[in-house]
Amino acid sequence: MNDKKPYLVGMSSPDITLAEKEAVMAVMESRYLSMGNQYQTFERAVEEYSGAAHAVSVNSGTAGLHLCMRAAGVSDGDLVLTTPFSFVASTNVILFERAVPLYVDIDPVTGNIDPKLAAQAADDIAEGGKAAERWLPRKGVSADAQMKAMEPVDVFGQPADMQPLNQTARKHNLTVIEDSCEAIGAQYKGQAAGLLGDMGVFAFYPNKQMTTAEGGVIVTDDGEKAEFMRALRNQGRAPGDTWLDHSHLGYNYRMHELSAALGVVQIGRLDELLGKRQQVADWYGECLARIPQIETPQIVKSTTRMSWFVYVVRTEKGIDRNRVIELLGQEGIPARPYFSALHLQPYMVERFGYQPGDFPVTEDLAQRGLALPFSSVMKKDEVALVCEKLEKVLKLGS
Ligand SMILES: *Cc1c(COP(=O)(O)O)cnc(C)c1O
């Protein structure tokens, strides 16, 4: 993961002040490095910030999504309606439970799951037979598999179009798990991302809007599910269980105290951090406007508050995006493809028989998406430098 070349600008960066260092140091000086009171303080802060009734801290976003799958009752052979344009974790948590992702393609503007395709797929799967077949993978799934849940992803910090998606979910009795790992603080039609379905997850890897080094948190208004997930993250210990009593098959998905203490300070600064990211995005928007081969991100009307996670532009059709990345690297500017299509990952092809062309919009964005250096600590002259080098590289011809 670490960039060894000395780049002129960082790809991403956490935003750490003295307050975070002091909070972590205070934990170091206490006797409680895990299961103290910091994780609960952090959970209360997440509840307050998001408006959720319950926040359940975990040691990664992936762990949080996995617990949501368990709480939704997703198990052997079930279908989970989701998107192939995502980070790999959103699909893996389905596979952990021996269930099958039921992919539909995405909206070309936002990169989020297309609600019309989701509705059509759900209707056809419910009908079964020939109608269902066109949505199912070529292999690795039984023809009469049933849908159990829906997992939309708020791609790059912009909420999925949840209103029609929730309608589809209600019609087919699907539990909605919102992968909001890229969208803490975002709003959809005035409502907080993460709380738009039955359960949502935020993630705190160091490149996210706020960090706990590693970590995540589940938010939900469902008290029973929250209690179940608290038990699962703690080796399956239900309330009343002792250290060696285990009511459920559980995991060690606990967030430790150093992470939680870091998170308490970071969430207190979240609006500041999101404001700084908005400023960097605005600088990019201004300087990229003069580069015709680059399409800048579009924020749709339903996104009443954007939470900038990454700054992903698209190269114009016909341009070799990978060559652009290579040339930018030679100029000292890091850049990355983002995302790669999940259905074309080797293990997915092997298991489900996917082929190029199965999800054309996803594949198009996966080929043209270019994540530029982005963080809340980025300076205006760094943004200008990235734009200048990008313009130069595109002029060189690629
Ligand atoms: C970051 C992220 C996750 C969770 O990642 P972790 O590294 O496990 O915290 C899940 N889904 C998406 C879309 C993400 O971007």
The ligand as an SDF file (V2000), in Angstrom:
LIG
                    3D

 15 15  0  0  0  0  0  0  0  0999 V2000
  -13.7740    1.8540    3.1410 C   0  0  0  0  0  0  0  0  0  0  0  0
  -14.9060    1.0740    2.6520 C   0  0  0  0  0  0  0  0  0  0  0  0
  -15.3920   -0.0500    3.3490 C   0  0  0  0  0  0  0  0  0  0  0  0
  -14.7930   -0.5590    4.6460 C   0  0  0  0  0  0  0  0  0  0  0  0
  -13.4470   -0.6460    4.6400 O   0  0  0  0  0  0  0  0  0  0  0  0
  -12.5590   -1.0470    5.9080 P   0  0  0  0  0  0  0  0  0  0  0  0
  -11.1780   -0.9010    5.3590 O   0  0  0  0  0  0  0  0  0  0  0  0
  -12.9090   -2.4410    6.2760 O   0  0  0  0  0  0  0  0  0  0  0  0
  -12.8470   -0.1070    7.0240 O   0  0  0  0  0  0  0  0  0  0  0  0
  -16.5190   -0.6770    2.8600 C   0  0  0  0  0  0  0  0  0  0  0  0
  -17.1330   -0.2720    1.7360 N   0  0  0  0  0  0  0  0  0  0  0  0
  -16.6950    0.7900    1.0370 C   0  0  0  0  0  0  0  0  0  0  0  0
  -17.4570    1.2130   -0.1800 C   0  0  0  0  0  0  0  0  0  0  0  0
  -15.5590    1.4780    1.4560 C   0  0  0  0  0  0  0  0  0  0  0  0
  -15.0990    2.5170    0.7350 O   0  0  0  0  0  0  0  0  0  0  0  0
  1  2  1  0
  2  3  1  0
  2 14  2  0
  3  4  1  0
  3 10  2  0
  4  5  1  0
  5  6  1  0
  6  7  2  0
  6  8  1  0
  6  9  1  0
 10 11  1  0
 11 12  2  0
 12 13  1  0
 12 14  1  0
 14 15  1  0
M  END
$$$$
